[in-house]
Amino acid sequence: QGQAKVQGPLEALDARIKLASSRSAQASVDARVQLTPFAAWPLGAMDLKLSELNLTSLDAKLPQTQLSGQANINTSARDAPIQARIALSNAKPGRWDAQALPIERLSLQAEGLASDRSRLLLPQLEAVLHQNAGTVRGSGQWRGHEAELKLQLAGLRPAALDARAAALTAGGSTTLTIAGLPSPEGKLPAGQK
């Protein structure tokens, strides 16, 4: 179920979109976008609020969740930085092997340029893991088909994230490089469909 509402003068519109799930009365998405259709850059601030979203309602292969939170995106011009702040909480965290998402809270900041959509900076990210399984903090960037994350791990207990993992506690710094990703603008690496 959904509804959309646009109000304000044509040169400065305020659009709101509300979506609700037919499977869960509490699950909803509320989005607000400021539009300036006659300006050189038509997008203004964007705010998204999410309440009790279960990812399996989107695709059965995704983990069980109960995600709530918000995203705030600020944009002012094609050549000005686009900044995003995202904060999510998961009221039903669990282990991967139990088809759940082992993250209790996630927050991140992202920055990019509309004129260079092949690069996305992540100046700050933090994940608090399920059942005191540790925290992950760091920063990174996603350029082209590769992402590099510089992470600090504290009290990481892999067995609390997935029962098939080793029963140990880890901490320290690491750099994680992930190759073969679609680019931030959505282009697939050569040879992928």
Backbone as CSV, one residue per row, in Angstrom:
resi,resn,N_x,N_y,N_z,CA_x,CA_y,CA_z,C_x,C_y,C_z
1,GLN,0.843,-1.167,0.000,0.000,0.000,0.000,0.882,1.222,0.000
2,GLY,0.471,2.238,-0.710,1.275,3.441,-0.738,0.459,4.666,-1.059
3,GLN,1.047,5.791,-0.731,0.437,7.062,-1.091,1.551,8.069,-1.338
4,ALA,1.267,9.010,-2.230,2.217,10.066,-2.554,1.488,11.399,-2.478
5,LYS,2.227,12.403,-2.028,1.652,13.739,-1.897,2.721,14.745,-2.294
6,VAL,2.368,15.675,-3.153,3.276,16.741,-3.565,2.585,18.056,-3.260
7,GLN,3.316,18.968,-2.590,2.728,20.260,-2.275,3.770,21.353,-2.418
8,GLY,3.300,22.588,-2.476,4.171,23.744,-2.588,4.127,24.318,-3.986
9,PRO,4.771,25.477,-4.170,4.803,26.092,-5.500,5.657,25.253,-6.450
10,LEU,5.401,25.344,-7.734,6.072,24.511,-8.729,7.593,24.673,-8.699
11,GLU,8.098,25.849,-8.336,9.551,26.033,-8.303,10.217,25.446,-7.058
12,ALA,9.441,25.037,-6.055,9.997,24.431,-4.833,8.983,23.442,-4.259
13,LEU,9.015,22.219,-4.758,8.040,21.211,-4.368,8.548,20.361,-3.202
14,ASP,7.616,19.934,-2.389,7.904,19.031,-1.288,7.109,17.749,-1.559
15,ALA,7.822,16.669,-1.877,7.157,15.401,-2.208,7.293,14.440,-1.034
16,ARG,6.210,13.761,-0.687,6.215,12.745,0.376,5.638,11.462,-0.179
17,ILE,6.288,10.389,0.154,5.839,9.066,-0.269,5.791,8.194,0.970
18,LYS,4.670,7.523,1.184,4.523,6.607,2.311,4.145,5.236,1.772
19,LEU,4.874,4.234,2.235,4.600,2.858,1.848,4.391,2.031,3.108
20,ALA,3.420,1.147,3.068,3.151,0.254,4.197,3.056,-1.170,3.664
21,SER,3.398,-2.117,4.510,3.387,-3.517,4.123,2.022,-4.141,4.384
22,SER,1.590,-4.977,3.475,0.358,-5.734,3.705,0.639,-6.936,4.610
23,ARG,1.937,-7.293,4.800,2.311,-8.445,5.628,2.509,-8.081,7.090
24,SER,2.833,-6.801,7.365,3.083,-6.369,8.739,2.533,-4.961,8.918
25,ALA,1.647,-4.793,9.874,1.011,-3.489,10.087,2.017,-2.427,10.507
26,GLN,3.122,-2.832,11.157,4.091,-1.856,11.638,5.147,-1.487,10.591
27,ALA,5.365,-2.317,9.595,6.412,-2.061,8.603,6.000,-0.918,7.686
28,SER,6.896,0.080,7.560,6.587,1.211,6.699,7.853,1.926,6.258
29,VAL,7.712,2.675,5.185,8.770,3.537,4.669,8.120,4.887,4.405
30,ASP,8.764,5.942,4.888,8.264,7.304,4.705,9.404,8.115,4.109
31,ALA,9.215,8.640,2.904,10.257,9.402,2.229,9.781,10.817,1.955
32,ARG,10.712,11.758,2.089,10.429,13.168,1.801,11.557,13.686,0.929
33,VAL,11.206,14.337,-0.175,12.190,14.856,-1.118,11.821,16.292,-1.459
34,GLN,12.807,17.184,-1.418,12.603,18.560,-1.853,13.055,18.664,-3.302
35,LEU,12.164,19.167,-4.151,12.434,19.276,-5.588,12.358,20.728,-6.036
36,THR,13.323,21.131,-6.858,13.315,22.458,-7.476,13.466,22.250,-8.980
37,PRO,12.367,21.932,-9.681,12.440,21.499,-11.074,13.032,22.511,-12.052
38,PHE,12.986,23.806,-11.733,13.496,24.807,-12.672,14.897,25.288,-12.315
39,ALA,15.474,24.762,-11.246,16.827,25.144,-10.842,17.847,24.329,-11.635
40,ALA,19.093,24.788,-11.652,20.158,24.052,-12.346,20.316,22.659,-11.757
41,TRP,20.096,22.502,-10.455,20.137,21.203,-9.792,18.776,20.979,-9.149
42,PRO,17.976,20.023,-9.623,16.578,19.903,-9.173,16.354,19.193,-7.839
43,LEU,17.385,18.546,-7.272,17.186,17.792,-6.037,17.688,18.563,-4.825
44,GLY,16.875,18.553,-3.773,17.285,19.146,-2.505,17.500,18.042,-1.489
45,ALA,17.164,18.319,-0.272,17.336,17.328,0.795,16.362,16.167,0.616
46,MET,16.822,14.979,1.013,15.989,13.782,0.984,16.070,13.116,2.346
47,ASP,14.918,12.771,2.904,14.860,12.091,4.195,14.050,10.819,4.033
48,LEU,14.543,9.750,4.603,13.883,8.452,4.519,13.794,7.881,5.923
49,LYS,12.597,7.463,6.323,12.408,6.797,7.612,11.869,5.410,7.345
50,LEU,12.452,4.454,8.025,12.139,3.046,7.838,11.678,2.493,9.169
51,SER,10.640,1.687,9.154,10.131,1.115,10.397,9.832,-0.366,10.219
52,GLU,10.523,-1.188,11.000,10.267,-2.626,11.126,10.243,-3.386,9.796
53,LEU,11.215,-3.109,8.940,11.302,-3.780,7.645,11.967,-5.140,7.796
54,ASN,11.302,-6.182,7.304,11.867,-7.524,7.248,12.345,-7.745,5.819
55,LEU,13.662,-7.906,5.640,14.215,-8.054,4.295,13.667,-9.272,3.556
56,THR,13.250,-10.310,4.264,12.696,-11.483,3.575,11.388,-11.159,2.866
57,SER,10.723,-10.063,3.244,9.508,-9.671,2.525,9.846,-9.142,1.130
58,LEU,11.117,-8.755,0.904,11.556,-8.300,-0.418,12.062,-9.463,-1.264
59,ASP,12.750,-10.413,-0.610,13.288,-11.578,-1.302,13.529,-12.660,-0.253
60,ALA,12.995,-13.845,-0.475,13.104,-14.939,0.501,14.551,-15.357,0.771
61,LYS,15.486,-15.021,-0.109,16.888,-15.368,0.088,17.586,-14.414,1.051
62,LEU,16.972,-13.286,1.353,17.568,-12.301,2.260,17.314,-12.703,3.713
63,PRO,18.143,-12.222,4.642,17.990,-12.613,6.046,16.770,-11.979,6.712
64,GLN,16.300,-12.630,7.770,15.222,-12.095,8.614,15.739,-10.853,9.335
65,THR,14.947,-9.799,9.353,15.329,-8.566,10.046,14.080,-7.888,10.592
66,GLN,14.309,-6.879,11.385,13.269,-5.934,11.790,13.978,-4.581,11.870
67,LEU,14.230,-4.008,10.677,15.033,-2.802,10.547,14.206,-1.539,10.724
68,SER,14.742,-0.621,11.501,14.160,0.710,11.652,15.302,1.705,11.609
69,GLY,15.015,2.913,11.178,16.054,3.930,11.161,15.753,5.025,10.179
70,GLN,16.808,5.757,9.842,16.611,6.866,8.923,17.855,7.115,8.096
71,ALA,17.635,7.765,6.965,18.711,8.207,6.083,18.415,9.655,5.723
72,ASN,19.443,10.478,5.781,19.325,11.879,5.402,20.360,12.135,4.319
73,ILE,19.903,12.650,3.189,20.790,12.916,2.058,20.680,14.386,1.715
74,ASN,21.821,15.064,1.678,21.850,16.487,1.345,22.595,16.679,0.041
75,THR,21.968,17.409,-0.854,22.538,17.678,-2.161,22.145,19.087,-2.575
76,SER,23.059,19.811,-3.209,22.732,21.182,-3.583,23.105,21.544,-5.014
77,ALA,24.061,20.825,-5.612,24.484,21.133,-6.982,25.194,19.930,-7.571
78,ARG,25.258,19.887,-8.898,25.894,18.762,-9.583,27.355,18.603,-9.177
79,ASP,28.061,19.707,-8.954,29.476,19.634,-8.614,29.751,19.810,-7.119
80,ALA,28.703,19.852,-6.297,28.851,19.946,-4.838,28.723,18.541,-4.241
81,PRO,29.377,18.301,-3.126,29.282,16.968,-2.514,27.847,16.604,-2.130
82,ILE,27.516,15.361,-2.364,26.266,14.784,-1.874,26.649,14.036,-0.606
83,GLN,25.999,14.359,0.492,26.332,13.738,1.766,25.141,12.955,2.283
84,ALA,25.419,11.756,2.768,24.373,10.899,3.330,24.768,10.443,4.719
85,ARG,23.793,10.423,5.603,23.958,9.864,6.948,22.871,8.814,7.112
86,ILE,23.287,7.624,7.500,22.356,6.503,7.638,22.532,5.898,9.022
87,ALA,21.424,5.684,9.707,21.445,5.040,11.026,20.319,4.010,11.055
88,LEU,20.680,2.756,11.272,19.699,1.668,11.292,19.856,0.849,12.563
89,SER,18.743,0.335,13.057,18.777,-0.629,14.151,17.979,-1.851,13.710
90,ASN,18.370,-2.993,14.226,17.727,-4.259,13.873,17.201,-4.883,15.167
91,ALA,15.892,-4.873,15.343,15.292,-5.393,16.578,15.296,-6.922,16.640
92,LYS,15.597,-7.592,15.515,15.661,-9.057,15.500,16.975,-9.528,14.896
93,PRO,18.107,-9.194,15.541,19.378,-9.688,14.999,19.522,-11.180,15.282
94,GLY,20.352,-11.823,14.524,20.598,-13.251,14.729,21.798,-13.700,13.925
95,ARG,22.109,-14.982,13.988,23.272,-15.523,13.296,22.959,-15.775,11.812
96,TRP,24.031,-15.684,10.984,23.889,-15.964,9.548,23.330,-17.364,9.306
97,ASP,23.839,-18.368,10.038,23.418,-19.740,9.795,21.947,-19.954,10.163
98,ALA,21.341,-19.010,10.876,19.915,-19.069,11.215,19.112,-18.144,10.295
99,GLN,19.683,-17.794,9.157,19.057,-16.929,8.155,18.662,-15.567,8.742
100,ALA,19.550,-15.014,9.580,19.301,-13.717,10.194,20.497,-12.803,9.928
101,LEU,20.324,-11.536,10.213,21.379,-10.540,10.043,22.021,-10.272,11.407
102,PRO,23.331,-10.545,11.566,23.956,-10.425,12.884,24.410,-9.007,13.244
103,ILE,23.639,-8.026,12.871,23.956,-6.630,13.176,22.805,-6.038,13.984
104,GLU,23.134,-5.455,15.138,22.126,-4.777,15.962,21.957,-3.318,15.542
105,ARG,23.100,-2.643,15.296,23.040,-1.235,14.880,24.095,-0.980,13.821
106,LEU,23.741,-0.129,12.871,24.669,0.258,11.811,24.515,1.750,11.570
107,SER,25.632,2.449,11.546,25.598,3.860,11.168,26.736,4.112,10.204
108,LEU,26.481,4.983,9.241,27.526,5.324,8.294,27.278,6.683,7.688
109,GLN,28.360,7.257,7.204,28.308,8.486,6.430,28.893,8.168,5.072
110,ALA,28.324,8.752,4.035,28.825,8.552,2.678,28.836,9.895,1.966
111,GLU,29.811,10.060,1.065,29.929,11.292,0.290,30.296,10.941,-1.140
112,GLY,29.761,11.721,-2.057,30.092,11.545,-3.458,29.704,12.778,-4.241
113,LEU,30.003,12.764,-5.532,29.638,13.860,-6.424,28.733,13.324,-7.522
114,ALA,27.706,14.060,-7.854,26.842,13.667,-8.973,27.628,13.684,-10.278
115,SER,28.633,14.551,-10.368,29.444,14.647,-11.584,30.478,13.523,-11.687
116,ASP,30.704,12.751,-10.609,31.624,11.612,-10.620,30.993,10.478,-9.817
117,ARG,30.054,9.785,-10.439,29.317,8.740,-9.730,30.083,7.428,-9.651
118,SER,31.328,7.392,-10.151,32.115,6.160,-10.080,32.834,6.022,-8.747
119,ARG,32.701,7.002,-7.855,33.438,7.001,-6.587,32.525,7.396,-5.442
120,LEU,32.639,6.668,-4.345,31.862,6.953,-3.146,32.796,6.844,-1.947
121,LEU,32.858,7.899,-1.145,33.675,7.896,0.063,32.821,7.492,1.254
122,LEU,33.407,6.744,2.165,32.748,6.356,3.414,33.621,6.859,4.559
123,PRO,33.464,8.141,4.954,34.337,8.674,5.995,34.114,8.061,7.369
124,GLN,32.942,7.465,7.595,32.671,6.869,8.913,31.672,5.743,8.774
125,LEU,31.974,4.609,9.417,30.996,3.533,9.529,31.206,2.831,10.862
126,GLU,30.110,2.327,11.414,30.169,1.580,12.661,29.062,0.545,12.668
127,ALA,29.428,-0.673,13.041,28.452,-1.750,13.191,28.615,-2.366,14.574
128,VAL,27.512,-2.463,15.303,27.474,-3.156,16.583,26.842,-4.507,16.288
129,LEU,27.565,-5.575,16.614,27.156,-6.913,16.196,26.291,-7.619,17.235
130,HIS,25.585,-8.632,16.764,24.638,-9.450,17.523,25.287,-10.084,18.754
131,GLN,24.559,-10.127,19.870,24.962,-10.804,21.121,26.369,-10.432,21.584
132,ASN,26.642,-9.146,21.620,27.968,-8.676,22.049,29.095,-9.359,21.283
133,ALA,28.882,-9.608,20.009,29.887,-10.274,19.177,30.940,-9.306,18.671
134,GLY,30.921,-8.070,19.171,31.962,-7.124,18.810,31.430,-5.909,18.087
135,THR,32.369,-5.016,17.778,32.053,-3.827,16.994,33.069,-3.705,15.868
136,VAL,32.615,-3.084,14.798,33.459,-2.806,13.648,33.321,-1.320,13.360
137,ARG,34.448,-0.616,13.317,34.451,0.814,12.989,35.451,1.029,11.866
138,GLY,35.214,2.061,11.078,36.196,2.337,10.048,35.758,3.374,9.054
139,SER,36.463,3.350,7.926,36.199,4.263,6.823,36.648,3.562,5.553
140,GLY,36.346,4.172,4.427,36.778,3.560,3.179,36.306,4.326,1.973
141,GLN,36.501,3.699,0.842,36.002,4.262,-0.404,35.656,3.138,-1.369
142,TRP,34.751,3.461,-2.277,34.307,2.538,-3.316,34.563,3.243,-4.622
143,ARG,35.512,2.748,-5.386,35.880,3.384,-6.652,35.805,2.335,-7.747
144,GLY,35.021,2.646,-8.772,34.877,1.686,-9.865,34.302,0.381,-9.363
145,HIS,35.009,-0.699,-9.609,34.524,-2.030,-9.242,35.221,-2.591,-8.003
146,GLU,35.830,-1.694,-7.209,36.568,-2.143,-6.036,36.282,-1.232,-4.840
147,ALA,36.121,-1.842,-3.681,35.945,-1.099,-2.434,37.098,-1.444,-1.506
148,GLU,37.582,-0.436,-0.796,38.618,-0.647,0.200,38.132,-0.071,1.520
149,LEU,38.131,-0.901,2.561,37.683,-0.495,3.883,38.824,-0.658,4.871
150,LYS,39.076,0.385,5.635,40.061,0.332,6.722,39.259,0.203,8.003
151,LEU,39.397,-0.944,8.669,38.518,-1.290,9.781,39.284,-1.512,11.075
152,GLN,38.621,-1.163,12.184,39.105,-1.489,13.512,38.080,-2.450,14.121
153,LEU,38.544,-3.620,14.520,37.684,-4.647,15.087,37.916,-4.695,16.593
154,ALA,36.848,-4.770,17.359,36.972,-4.859,18.816,36.065,-5.973,19.331
155,GLY,36.649,-6.930,20.031,35.887,-8.010,20.641,35.109,-8.852,19.644
156,LEU,35.640,-9.030,18.445,34.941,-9.773,17.396,34.924,-11.264,17.731
157,ARG,33.715,-11.834,17.862,33.520,-13.253,18.163,32.762,-13.906,17.003
158,PRO,33.468,-14.462,16.031,32.827,-15.034,14.844,31.762,-16.089,15.146
159,ALA,31.934,-16.924,16.174,30.958,-17.984,16.477,29.606,-17.412,16.897
160,ALA,29.582,-16.167,17.399,28.310,-15.533,17.744,27.600,-14.994,16.504
161,LEU,28.338,-14.870,15.404,27.769,-14.397,14.144,27.270,-15.546,13.274
162,ASP,27.944,-16.696,13.396,27.593,-17.883,12.609,28.135,-19.092,13.364
163,ALA,27.286,-20.042,13.693,27.691,-21.208,14.494,28.772,-22.035,13.810
164,ARG,28.932,-21.907,12.513,29.954,-22.674,11.781,31.340,-22.055,11.926
165,ALA,31.427,-20.847,12.484,32.708,-20.136,12.602,33.468,-20.572,13.859
166,ALA,34.740,-20.232,13.873,35.611,-20.582,14.993,35.222,-19.834,16.263
167,ALA,35.380,-20.496,17.400,35.102,-19.890,18.707,36.361,-19.181,19.184
168,LEU,36.514,-17.942,18.787,37.667,-17.149,19.189,37.236,-15.698,19.320
169,THR,38.096,-14.880,19.880,37.848,-13.447,19.980,38.988,-12.738,19.279
170,ALA,38.648,-11.803,18.402,39.663,-11.104,17.617,39.493,-9.600,17.755
171,GLY,40.565,-8.889,17.517,40.539,-7.436,17.522,41.734,-6.925,16.741
172,GLY,41.730,-5.637,16.481,42.845,-5.034,15.765,42.382,-4.305,14.535
173,SER,43.344,-3.945,13.704,43.064,-3.193,12.474,43.285,-4.082,11.267
174,THR,42.505,-3.839,10.240,42.669,-4.574,8.993,42.190,-3.705,7.837
175,THR,42.692,-4.010,6.664,42.212,-3.375,5.442,41.581,-4.458,4.597
176,LEU,40.355,-4.232,4.200,39.594,-5.195,3.412,39.385,-4.616,2.020
177,THR,39.818,-5.353,1.004,39.617,-4.937,-0.386,38.658,-5.926,-1.035
178,ILE,37.596,-5.397,-1.613,36.582,-6.228,-2.267,36.560,-5.839,-3.736
179,ALA,36.850,-6.794,-4.619,36.892,-6.534,-6.054,35.718,-7.222,-6.747
180,GLY,35.413,-6.786,-7.955,34.354,-7.402,-8.747,32.971,-6.882,-8.426
181,LEU,32.893,-5.737,-7.743,31.595,-5.137,-7.404,31.037,-4.354,-8.586
182,PRO,29.724,-4.166,-8.620,29.211,-3.160,-9.548,29.764,-1.812,-9.087
183,SER,29.934,-0.872,-9.986,30.417,0.447,-9.586,29.321,1.166,-8.802
184,PRO,29.662,2.220,-8.051,28.633,2.955,-7.315,27.504,3.463,-8.221
185,GLU,27.808,3.679,-9.499,26.780,4.148,-10.430,25.975,3.007,-11.036
186,GLY,26.293,1.751,-10.649,25.506,0.603,-11.076,26.053,-0.172,-12.250
187,LYS,27.208,0.207,-12.794,27.788,-0.530,-13.930,28.443,-1.807,-13.440
188,LEU,28.199,-2.891,-14.161,28.789,-4.186,-13.816,30.201,-4.293,-14.351
189,PRO,31.070,-5.062,-13.679,32.412,-5.292,-14.218,32.325,-6.006,-15.566
190,ALA,33.341,-5.837,-16.380,33.388,-6.479,-17.710,33.179,-7.981,-17.551
191,GLY,32.327,-8.540,-18.382,32.073,-9.977,-18.374,30.958,-10.423,-17.446
192,GLN,30.412,-9.529,-16.608,29.307,-9.889,-15.719,27.992,-9.411,-16.324
193,LYS,26.948,-10.197,-16.059,25.601,-9.816,-16.555,24.691,-9.610,-15.394
